Amino acid sequence: MRIACPHCGERSLDEFVYSGDATVKRPDHASPDAMHAFVAYTYERTNLPGPHRELWYHAAGCHAWLVVTRNVSTHAILSVALARDVALAEKSAAGPA
């Protein structure tokens, strides 16, 4: 599998470190159901076939955090974006706080 880093171009998987699911959001520790929310956040994951967003770190390259959308059934990479850009886009889509 090869990942197309936005800064460095296409690189071997050996240069990257997988860092987990990019779709889950850390629960608020101050919420009344914090314990249940953290148990669900840590252990209760669906593992469906098809496209999935993952966090990857370019450890042997530019040190960028990436959001890779990958088909977990075929390992085909559908898109790669800088995690910073994804976070900013999600924040602006959510509107003013």
C-alpha positions, 0 to 999 in steps of 0.5 A: 500500500502506498500513501500520497502525502500532500507534501512529499508525494506518493510514499511507501506505507513503511514511512507512516504510522497508523494512529486510529479511527479519524471519525470518533470524537473524544467525549467531554470528561465533565459530562454526567455520563462521562464514564459510559461515554469513555467506555463506548469511545474506547471499546465500542466500535463498528468495523464495517466494510467499505470506506473508512477515515483513518489518522496516519502520521508521516513519521519518516517524512514531513511529520504531517498528520493525515486523514486517509480515506481507505476502503478497508475491504480492498485497502484502496486509498480513496483520498488523503488530506492534511488533518489540519485542513479536515479539522478546519473544514469541520469547524467551519461547517459546524458554524460559530460556537 
